[in-house]
């Protein structure tokens, strides 16, 4: 499926779009890996 707004004469090529998609996937996976090792705590203090 081609989206005319991106794949026109002045838009990006499908190869460039695929490359950008791969970069986005790699970044998402790196962030997901970092987030999986984080621990969140909810604390409430009463005085």
CHARMM internal coordinates of N, CA and C (Angstrom, degrees):
IC EDIT
DIST 1 N 1 CA 1.4519
DIST 1 CA 1 C 1.5162
ANGL 1 N 1 CA 1 C 108.76
DIST 1 C 2 N 1.2921
ANGL 1 CA 1 C 2 N 117.42
DIHE 1 N 1 CA 1 C 2 N 123.25
DIST 2 N 2 CA 1.4531
ANGL 1 C 2 N 2 CA 121.62
DIHE 1 CA 1 C 2 N 2 CA 178.10
DIST 2 CA 2 C 1.5207
ANGL 2 N 2 CA 2 C 109.32
DIHE 1 C 2 N 2 CA 2 C -105.01
DIST 2 C 3 N 1.3186
ANGL 2 CA 2 C 3 N 114.93
DIHE 2 N 2 CA 2 C 3 N 136.12
DIST 3 N 3 CA 1.4587
ANGL 2 C 3 N 3 CA 120.92
DIHE 2 CA 2 C 3 N 3 CA 176.66
DIST 3 CA 3 C 1.5208
ANGL 3 N 3 CA 3 C 106.57
DIHE 2 C 3 N 3 CA 3 C -99.39
DIST 3 C 4 N 1.3167
ANGL 3 CA 3 C 4 N 118.13
DIHE 3 N 3 CA 3 C 4 N 113.49
DIST 4 N 4 CA 1.4683
ANGL 3 C 4 N 4 CA 120.94
DIHE 3 CA 3 C 4 N 4 CA -174.32
DIST 4 CA 4 C 1.5275
ANGL 4 N 4 CA 4 C 114.93
DIHE 3 C 4 N 4 CA 4 C -52.95
DIST 4 C 5 N 1.3097
ANGL 4 CA 4 C 5 N 118.44
DIHE 4 N 4 CA 4 C 5 N -33.72
DIST 5 N 5 CA 1.4559
ANGL 4 C 5 N 5 CA 121.00
DIHE 4 CA 4 C 5 N 5 CA -177.41
DIST 5 CA 5 C 1.5304
ANGL 5 N 5 CA 5 C 111.91
DIHE 4 C 5 N 5 CA 5 C -62.81
DIST 5 C 6 N 1.3175
ANGL 5 CA 5 C 6 N 117.69
DIHE 5 N 5 CA 5 C 6 N -28.57
DIST 6 N 6 CA 1.4584
ANGL 5 C 6 N 6 CA 121.06
DIHE 5 CA 5 C 6 N 6 CA -177.60
DIST 6 CA 6 C 1.5177
ANGL 6 N 6 CA 6 C 112.94
DIHE 5 C 6 N 6 CA 6 C -100.66
DIST 6 C 7 N 1.2924
ANGL 6 CA 6 C 7 N 117.38
DIHE 6 N 6 CA 6 C 7 N -33.72
DIST 7 N 7 CA 1.4528
ANGL 6 C 7 N 7 CA 120.52
DIHE 6 CA 6 C 7 N 7 CA -173.37
DIST 7 CA 7 C 1.5241
ANGL 7 N 7 CA 7 C 112.65
DIHE 6 C 7 N 7 CA 7 C -103.90
DIST 7 C 8 N 1.3096
ANGL 7 CA 7 C 8 N 116.87
DIHE 7 N 7 CA 7 C 8 N 40.62
DIST 8 N 8 CA 1.4582
ANGL 7 C 8 N 8 CA 121.76
DIHE 7 CA 7 C 8 N 8 CA 176.66
DIST 8 CA 8 C 1.5244
ANGL 8 N 8 CA 8 C 108.72
DIHE 7 C 8 N 8 CA 8 C -94.39
DIST 8 C 9 N 1.3003
ANGL 8 CA 8 C 9 N 115.44
DIHE 8 N 8 CA 8 C 9 N -177.06
DIST 9 N 9 CA 1.4625
ANGL 8 C 9 N 9 CA 120.65
DIHE 8 CA 8 C 9 N 9 CA 179.24
DIST 9 CA 9 C 1.5235
ANGL 9 N 9 CA 9 C 111.55
DIHE 8 C 9 N 9 CA 9 C -57.86
DIST 9 C 10 N 1.3284
ANGL 9 CA 9 C 10 N 117.27
DIHE 9 N 9 CA 9 C 10 N -33.69
DIST 10 N 10 CA 1.4672
ANGL 9 C 10 N 10 CA 121.16
DIHE 9 CA 9 C 10 N 10 CA -177.62
DIST 10 CA 10 C 1.5307
ANGL 10 N 10 CA 10 C 112.05
DIHE 9 C 10 N 10 CA 10 C -104.14
DIST 10 C 11 N 1.3207
ANGL 10 CA 10 C 11 N 117.41
DIHE 10 N 10 CA 10 C 11 N 9.54
DIST 11 N 11 CA 1.4607
ANGL 10 C 11 N 11 CA 121.47
DIHE 10 CA 10 C 11 N 11 CA 179.54
DIST 11 CA 11 C 1.5225
ANGL 11 N 11 CA 11 C 111.12
DIHE 10 C 11 N 11 CA 11 C -97.14
DIST 11 C 12 N 1.3151
ANGL 11 CA 11 C 12 N 116.49
DIHE 11 N 11 CA 11 C 12 N -164.01
DIST 12 N 12 CA 1.4622
ANGL 11 C 12 N 12 CA 120.63
DIHE 11 CA 11 C 12 N 12 CA 179.05
DIST 12 CA 12 C 1.5236
ANGL 12 N 12 CA 12 C 109.81
DIHE 11 C 12 N 12 CA 12 C -93.54
DIST 12 C 13 N 1.3176
ANGL 12 CA 12 C 13 N 115.43
DIHE 12 N 12 CA 12 C 13 N 158.58
DIST 13 N 13 CA 1.4578
ANGL 12 C 13 N 13 CA 120.45
DIHE 12 CA 12 C 13 N 13 CA 178.44
DIST 13 CA 13 C 1.5217
ANGL 13 N 13 CA 13 C 109.45
DIHE 12 C 13 N 13 CA 13 C -83.31
DIST 13 C 14 N 1.3120
ANGL 13 CA 13 C 14 N 116.74
DIHE 13 N 13 CA 13 C 14 N 165.04
DIST 14 N 14 CA 1.4629
ANGL 13 C 14 N 14 CA 119.88
DIHE 13 CA 13 C 14 N 14 CA 178.42
DIST 14 CA 14 C 1.5245
ANGL 14 N 14 CA 14 C 110.33
DIHE 13 C 14 N 14 CA 14 C -65.69
DIST 14 C 15 N 1.3305
ANGL 14 CA 14 C 15 N 117.26
DIHE 14 N 14 CA 14 C 15 N -31.14
DIST 15 N 15 CA 1.4692
ANGL 14 C 15 N 15 CA 120.66
DIHE 14 CA 14 C 15 N 15 CA 176.91
DIST 15 CA 15 C 1.5219
ANGL 15 N 15 CA 15 C 110.54
DIHE 14 C 15 N 15 CA 15 C -65.39
DIST 15 C 16 N 1.3174
ANGL 15 CA 15 C 16 N 116.77
DIHE 15 N 15 CA 15 C 16 N -43.81
DIST 16 N 16 CA 1.4686
ANGL 15 C 16 N 16 CA 120.82
DIHE 15 CA 15 C 16 N 16 CA 177.80
DIST 16 CA 16 C 1.5185
ANGL 16 N 16 CA 16 C 110.95
DIHE 15 C 16 N 16 CA 16 C -64.74
DIST 16 C 17 N 1.3171
ANGL 16 CA 16 C 17 N 116.75
DIHE 16 N 16 CA 16 C 17 N -40.75
DIST 17 N 17 CA 1.4600
ANGL 16 C 17 N 17 CA 120.47
DIHE 16 CA 16 C 17 N 17 CA 178.92
DIST 17 CA 17 C 1.5257
ANGL 17 N 17 CA 17 C 110.49
DIHE 16 C 17 N 17 CA 17 C -63.73
DIST 17 C 18 N 1.3226
ANGL 17 CA 17 C 18 N 116.71
DIHE 17 N 17 CA 17 C 18 N -40.82
DIST 18 N 18 CA 1.4637
ANGL 17 C 18 N 18 CA 120.59
DIHE 17 CA 17 C 18 N 18 CA 178.51
DIST 18 CA 18 C 1.5231
ANGL 18 N 18 CA 18 C 110.37
DIHE 17 C 18 N 18 CA 18 C -65.07
DIST 18 C 19 N 1.3299
ANGL 18 CA 18 C 19 N 116.96
DIHE 18 N 18 CA 18 C 19 N -40.72
DIST 19 N 19 CA 1.4617
ANGL 18 C 19 N 19 CA 121.35
DIHE 18 CA 18 C 19 N 19 CA 178.13
DIST 19 CA 19 C 1.5314
ANGL 19 N 19 CA 19 C 110.77
DIHE 18 C 19 N 19 CA 19 C -61.55
DIST 19 C 20 N 1.3280
ANGL 19 CA 19 C 20 N 117.17
DIHE 19 N 19 CA 19 C 20 N -46.17
DIST 20 N 20 CA 1.4626
ANGL 19 C 20 N 20 CA 120.99
DIHE 19 CA 19 C 20 N 20 CA 178.60
DIST 20 CA 20 C 1.5189
ANGL 20 N 20 CA 20 C 111.38
DIHE 19 C 20 N 20 CA 20 C -63.62
DIST 20 C 21 N 1.3259
ANGL 20 CA 20 C 21 N 116.16
DIHE 20 N 20 CA 20 C 21 N -37.25
DIST 21 N 21 CA 1.4606
ANGL 20 C 21 N 21 CA 120.26
DIHE 20 CA 20 C 21 N 21 CA 177.62
DIST 21 CA 21 C 1.5264
ANGL 21 N 21 CA 21 C 110.84
DIHE 20 C 21 N 21 CA 21 C -64.15
DIST 21 C 22 N 1.3180
ANGL 21 CA 21 C 22 N 116.96
DIHE 21 N 21 CA 21 C 22 N -41.38
DIST 22 N 22 CA 1.4650
ANGL 21 C 22 N 22 CA 120.55
DIHE 21 CA 21 C 22 N 22 CA 178.43
DIST 22 CA 22 C 1.5211
ANGL 22 N 22 CA 22 C 111.44
DIHE 21 C 22 N 22 CA 22 C -64.27
DIST 22 C 23 N 1.3189
ANGL 22 CA 22 C 23 N 117.19
DIHE 22 N 22 CA 22 C 23 N -40.05
DIST 23 N 23 CA 1.4687
ANGL 22 C 23 N 23 CA 120.94
DIHE 22 CA 22 C 23 N 23 CA 177.30
DIST 23 CA 23 C 1.5269
ANGL 23 N 23 CA 23 C 109.88
DIHE 22 C 23 N 23 CA 23 C -62.79
DIST 23 C 24 N 1.3240
ANGL 23 CA 23 C 24 N 116.57
DIHE 23 N 23 CA 23 C 24 N -43.83
DIST 24 N 24 CA 1.4684
ANGL 23 C 24 N 24 CA 120.53
DIHE 23 CA 23 C 24 N 24 CA 179.40
DIST 24 CA 24 C 1.5278
ANGL 24 N 24 CA 24 C 110.62
DIHE 23 C 24 N 24 CA 24 C -62.12
DIST 24 C 25 N 1.3269
ANGL 24 CA 24 C 25 N 117.58
DIHE 24 N 24 CA 24 C 25 N -42.09
DIST 25 N 25 CA 1.4664
ANGL 24 C 25 N 25 CA 120.90
DIHE 24 CA 24 C 25 N 25 CA 178.92
DIST 25 CA 25 C 1.5143
ANGL 25 N 25 CA 25 C 111.19
DIHE 24 C 25 N 25 CA 25 C -63.14
DIST 25 C 26 N 1.3364
ANGL 25 CA 25 C 26 N 116.93
DIHE 25 N 25 CA 25 C 26 N -42.75
DIST 26 N 26 CA 1.4689
ANGL 25 C 26 N 26 CA 120.62
DIHE 25 CA 25 C 26 N 26 CA 178.36
DIST 26 CA 26 C 1.5243
ANGL 26 N 26 CA 26 C 111.11
DIHE 25 C 26 N 26 CA 26 C -61.79
DIST 26 C 27 N 1.3288
ANGL 26 CA 26 C 27 N 116.78
DIHE 26 N 26 CA 26 C 27 N -43.70
DIST 27 N 27 CA 1.4628
ANGL 26 C 27 N 27 CA 120.71
DIHE 26 CA 26 C 27 N 27 CA 178.59
DIST 27 CA 27 C 1.5209
ANGL 27 N 27 CA 27 C 111.40
DIHE 26 C 27 N 27 CA 27 C -64.29
DIST 27 C 28 N 1.3265
ANGL 27 CA 27 C 28 N 116.61
DIHE 27 N 27 CA 27 C 28 N -41.89
DIST 28 N 28 CA 1.4607
ANGL 27 C 28 N 28 CA 120.67
DIHE 27 CA 27 C 28 N 28 CA 178.52
DIST 28 CA 28 C 1.5281
ANGL 28 N 28 CA 28 C 110.40
DIHE 27 C 28 N 28 CA 28 C -60.67
DIST 28 C 29 N 1.3259
ANGL 28 CA 28 C 29 N 116.25
DIHE 28 N 28 CA 28 C 29 N -44.60
DIST 29 N 29 CA 1.4681
ANGL 28 C 29 N 29 CA 119.72
DIHE 28 CA 28 C 29 N 29 CA -179.09
DIST 29 CA 29 C 1.5247
ANGL 29 N 29 CA 29 C 111.28
DIHE 28 C 29 N 29 CA 29 C -64.84
DIST 29 C 30 N 1.3362
ANGL 29 CA 29 C 30 N 117.57
DIHE 29 N 29 CA 29 C 30 N -37.44
DIST 30 N 30 CA 1.4675
ANGL 29 C 30 N 30 CA 121.21
DIHE 29 CA 29 C 30 N 30 CA 178.52
DIST 30 CA 30 C 1.5232
ANGL 30 N 30 CA 30 C 110.77
DIHE 29 C 30 N 30 CA 30 C -66.07
DIST 30 C 31 N 1.3264
ANGL 30 CA 30 C 31 N 116.57
DIHE 30 N 30 CA 30 C 31 N -43.19
DIST 31 N 31 CA 1.4666
ANGL 30 C 31 N 31 CA 120.66
DIHE 30 CA 30 C 31 N 31 CA 178.81
DIST 31 CA 31 C 1.5246
ANGL 31 N 31 CA 31 C 110.39
DIHE 30 C 31 N 31 CA 31 C -66.25
DIST 31 C 32 N 1.3219
ANGL 31 CA 31 C 32 N 116.59
DIHE 31 N 31 CA 31 C 32 N -41.84
DIST 32 N 32 CA 1.4660
ANGL 31 C 32 N 32 CA 120.50
DIHE 31 CA 31 C 32 N 32 CA 179.33
DIST 32 CA 32 C 1.5261
ANGL 32 N 32 CA 32 C 110.49
DIHE 31 C 32 N 32 CA 32 C -61.62
DIST 32 C 33 N 1.3373
ANGL 32 CA 32 C 33 N 117.42
DIHE 32 N 32 CA 32 C 33 N -39.38
DIST 33 N 33 CA 1.4686
ANGL 32 C 33 N 33 CA 121.51
DIHE 32 CA 32 C 33 N 33 CA 178.19
DIST 33 CA 33 C 1.5233
ANGL 33 N 33 CA 33 C 110.62
DIHE 32 C 33 N 33 CA 33 C -63.67
DIST 33 C 34 N 1.3338
ANGL 33 CA 33 C 34 N 117.09
DIHE 33 N 33 CA 33 C 34 N -43.16
DIST 34 N 34 CA 1.4599
ANGL 33 C 34 N 34 CA 120.84
DIHE 33 CA 33 C 34 N 34 CA 178.68
DIST 34 CA 34 C 1.5250
ANGL 34 N 34 CA 34 C 110.96
DIHE 33 C 34 N 34 CA 34 C -64.98
DIST 34 C 35 N 1.3136
ANGL 34 CA 34 C 35 N 116.89
DIHE 34 N 34 CA 34 C 35 N -42.17
DIST 35 N 35 CA 1.4625
ANGL 34 C 35 N 35 CA 121.13
DIHE 34 CA 34 C 35 N 35 CA -178.10
DIST 35 CA 35 C 1.5330
ANGL 35 N 35 CA 35 C 111.46
DIHE 34 C 35 N 35 CA 35 C -67.20
DIST 35 C 36 N 1.3246
ANGL 35 CA 35 C 36 N 117.52
DIHE 35 N 35 CA 35 C 36 N -32.63
DIST 36 N 36 CA 1.4636
ANGL 35 C 36 N 36 CA 119.74
DIHE 35 CA 35 C 36 N 36 CA -178.28
DIST 36 CA 36 C 1.5258
ANGL 36 N 36 CA 36 C 112.10
DIHE 35 C 36 N 36 CA 36 C -68.33
DIST 36 C 37 N 1.3234
ANGL 36 CA 36 C 37 N 116.57
DIHE 36 N 36 CA 36 C 37 N -21.84
DIST 37 N 37 CA 1.4618
ANGL 36 C 37 N 37 CA 118.96
DIHE 36 CA 36 C 37 N 37 CA 179.94
DIST 37 CA 37 C 1.5243
ANGL 37 N 37 CA 37 C 112.39
DIHE 36 C 37 N 37 CA 37 C -93.02
DIST 37 C 38 N 1.3157
ANGL 37 CA 37 C 38 N 117.87
DIHE 37 N 37 CA 37 C 38 N -2.25
DIST 38 N 38 CA 1.4618
ANGL 37 C 38 N 38 CA 121.44
DIHE 37 CA 37 C 38 N 38 CA -179.94
DIST 38 CA 38 C 1.5206
ANGL 38 N 38 CA 38 C 110.77
DIHE 37 C 38 N 38 CA 38 C -86.30
DIST 38 C 39 N 1.3126
ANGL 38 CA 38 C 39 N 115.10
DIHE 38 N 38 CA 38 C 39 N 148.28
DIST 39 N 39 CA 1.4579
ANGL 38 C 39 N 39 CA 120.79
DIHE 38 CA 38 C 39 N 39 CA 176.13
DIST 39 CA 39 C 1.5235
ANGL 39 N 39 CA 39 C 108.21
DIHE 38 C 39 N 39 CA 39 C -121.31
DIST 39 C 40 N 1.3073
ANGL 39 CA 39 C 40 N 115.53
DIHE 39 N 39 CA 39 C 40 N 136.19
DIST 40 N 40 CA 1.4551
ANGL 39 C 40 N 40 CA 121.17
DIHE 39 CA 39 C 40 N 40 CA -179.90
DIST 40 CA 40 C 1.5217
ANGL 40 N 40 CA 40 C 109.26
DIHE 39 C 40 N 40 CA 40 C -114.18
DIST 40 C 41 N 1.3128
ANGL 40 CA 40 C 41 N 116.23
DIHE 40 N 40 CA 40 C 41 N 140.09
DIST 41 N 41 CA 1.4517
ANGL 40 C 41 N 41 CA 122.01
DIHE 40 CA 40 C 41 N 41 CA -179.65
DIST 41 CA 41 C 1.5161
ANGL 41 N 41 CA 41 C 109.66
DIHE 40 C 41 N 41 CA 41 C -125.99
DIST 41 C 42 N 1.3018
ANGL 41 CA 41 C 42 N 115.18
DIHE 41 N 41 CA 41 C 42 N 144.29
DIST 42 N 42 CA 1.4574
ANGL 41 C 42 N 42 CA 120.32
DIHE 41 CA 41 C 42 N 42 CA 173.38
DIST 42 CA 42 C 1.5328
ANGL 42 N 42 CA 42 C 105.96
DIHE 41 C 42 N 42 CA 42 C -120.23
DIST 42 C 43 N 1.3074
ANGL 42 CA 42 C 43 N 114.69
DIHE 42 N 42 CA 42 C 43 N 115.21
DIST 43 N 43 CA 1.4604
ANGL 42 C 43 N 43 CA 120.38
DIHE 42 CA 42 C 43 N 43 CA -178.45
DIST 43 CA 43 C 1.5062
ANGL 43 N 43 CA 43 C 108.92
DIHE 42 C 43 N 43 CA 43 C -120.78
DIST 43 C 44 N 1.3184
ANGL 43 CA 43 C 44 N 113.98
DIHE 43 N 43 CA 43 C 44 N 147.88
DIST 44 N 44 CA 1.4590
ANGL 43 C 44 N 44 CA 119.21
DIHE 43 CA 43 C 44 N 44 CA 176.49
DIST 44 CA 44 C 1.5288
ANGL 44 N 44 CA 44 C 107.12
DIHE 43 C 44 N 44 CA 44 C -130.76
DIST 44 C 45 N 1.3183
ANGL 44 CA 44 C 45 N 114.64
DIHE 44 N 44 CA 44 C 45 N 128.25
DIST 45 N 45 CA 1.4599
ANGL 44 C 45 N 45 CA 120.68
DIHE 44 CA 44 C 45 N 45 CA 179.36
DIST 45 CA 45 C 1.5153
ANGL 45 N 45 CA 45 C 108.94
DIHE 44 C 45 N 45 CA 45 C -105.70
DIST 45 C 46 N 1.3003
ANGL 45 CA 45 C 46 N 115.25
DIHE 45 N 45 CA 45 C 46 N 137.33
DIST 46 N 46 CA 1.4566
ANGL 45 C 46 N 46 CA 120.54
DIHE 45 CA 45 C 46 N 46 CA 177.40
DIST 46 CA 46 C 1.5199
ANGL 46 N 46 CA 46 C 107.69
DIHE 45 C 46 N 46 CA 46 C -120.39
DIST 46 C 47 N 1.3191
ANGL 46 CA 46 C 47 N 116.22
DIHE 46 N 46 CA 46 C 47 N 129.23
DIST 47 N 47 CA 1.4551
ANGL 46 C 47 N 47 CA 120.69
DIHE 46 CA 46 C 47 N 47 CA 178.59
DIST 47 CA 47 C 1.4936
ANGL 47 N 47 CA 47 C 111.75
DIHE 46 C 47 N 47 CA 47 C -99.46
END
COOR INIT
IC SEED 1 N 1 CA 1 C
IC BUILD
